[in-house]
Amino acid sequence: MGKSMSAFEEGYRNFTRLSGAYRGAAGGGDYVANVEKAIGELERALNSDLRFTLNGVMKRTDISQLKGEAAEIWHAYTHNIDAAVKDVSARAEVLKSHVAGSVDVQGNWTNSGFGLKYYKDGNAAAKAQSEIYYAKAAEYYKKGNQPLTIDEYSAYFDYEFKKYLEECQKNNRVPKTIDELFPGYKDGNNPLYSGQYRVVAKDQLEEARAWLERKILEESSGGRSEQVKRYQETLDKLTDRIKSNEGTESVPLAKEEAEELAKLAKEGGFDSADWGLTPDELIKWEHIMKQAHKAGLSAAVISVALEVAPELLKILTKLFRDGEINADDFKRVGFAALKGGTLGYVRGSVAAAITVACKSGKLGSALMNAADPTIIGAVVALTMNTIQNAVLMAFGQMTTHEFANRCAQDLFTASCSLAFGFALQGLLPQLPVLGFMIGSFVGGVIGSFAHSAVYSCFMSLCVDTGCTFFGLVKQDYTLPKEILKELGLEIFEYEKFEYDMFEYEEFTFDTFQFEEFEYTPINIRFIRRGVIGVGAVGFVT
């Protein structure tokens, strides 16, 4: 029973040390997978969504017109790629709305509406971005050669609002009121894109700003303050990229680049690597260190829970048995938490950093697909355990034979843990992480029992044959000192120096003592060879 408990505790100890590294490596693998997923979504949006209309029919739109849609996809998805790299929750979406003054790209944070204009030059883009409600309605009725009246103006925005409600129903979106959708529309001089950020091509940004500043001066000199408002609001909101309140942003895009994207999209030939959008290019060492810290904290929490759980169980058992607990019990819990948290953080952070560096291509393309996070976690845990044991051996707290045995045991247990983890992970595809953790725990315990049995057989073989296995087992053929003394042989212990002590004479009274008869027993003891220590064989009685 004692050996079984020892083997179980040893298996649990190995699982505790491996779990932090597993969690850190898994977190690093998930991070790189999220970045790759965001890049893949951009490729799919350009090569499939932009290229085709409904029912797989290819769009016939001209490149000069299709570049606007390409720019919307580019800004939304490159922003999401940056959010994945920085590991934040900000995300942007292309709304594909055809309502007057509608937002082109919407973010999931407050004040996140963006309208894009990719026109022939900066002046045209700035003029379109500063359009007013009246001009939009007048443009609509001009196509039908109808004059714009007050009733028709109101009817136009009622029609646009109805179209907006249909879009919301089709896309399962929560609708706004007409006043929320068209803020200030009852005054035709208000900006059509009021409240939105105005995105233009990066090579037209300065030209657009100069045009708006010139119009502000002209309208101010002419005394038309209502027109100054539209230009000033446009200038304040003008930008060449999407930005969120979490520090993420899209990649600015020039007009010619937008046309090139549209051309590639129609051919289905957009490749993110040609535009510098690969994990190797995007993930910097600062992001790797951030992920290492985050994964280290998660691993520390898991390690603390696993280290503290047995101590808490002992306290509860003692409380139920004796009806009391003392301060020393809680001290052990504190030390277990400190030890588990520190070592778990180190193992998890190192495993995460190595995993991200491998999967992102920082350590070469050969390791991008070959490096499995769970294998990396196991290697990191084994390496750190070996270093820890080596330090103990260097300070004399562990012998060389104990060191070799501990390394062999860690390797054997880790192999069993990985095997059972992968097996149960395959049986529970819906819960891969939980399945692997349960499997690794079971494998660690079974591996510890198996190692104990194999080690017993191994040492029995060494006892019978005298093998040393290249010095791994110490064969001691000297008789113990106790046996030599019983045989009546004198032992010269040269390493000890004993000096004579001075003792003064004492006066003692004579005492009467009875003589006792003592018979001489015959002691027969059989000496045999057996295990006397870790990796050591010698004589025992």
Secondary structure as UniProt FT lines:
FT   HELIX           2..44
FT   HELIX           45..49
FT   TURN            50..51
FT   HELIX           54..56
FT   HELIX           63..86
FT   STRAND          92..94
FT   TURN            100..101
FT   STRAND          105..107
FT   STRAND          113..117
FT   HELIX           122..129
FT   HELIX           133..143
FT   TURN            144..145
FT   HELIX           150..171
FT   HELIX           178..181
FT   TURN            183..186
FT   TURN            188..189
FT   TURN            192..195
FT   STRAND          197..200
FT   HELIX           202..204
FT   HELIX           205..222
FT   HELIX           225..237
FT   STRAND          238..239
FT   TURN            245..246
FT   HELIX           255..267
FT   HELIX           272..275
FT   HELIX           279..282
FT   HELIX           285..322
FT   HELIX           327..359
FT   TURN            360..363
FT   HELIX           366..370
FT   HELIX           373..394
FT   TURN            395..396
FT   HELIX           400..427
FT   TURN            429..430
FT   HELIX           432..465
FT   TURN            469..472
FT   STRAND          474..475
FT   HELIX           481..486
FT   TURN            487..488
FT   TURN            494..495
FT   STRAND          528..533
FT   TURN            534..535
FT   STRAND          536..540
//
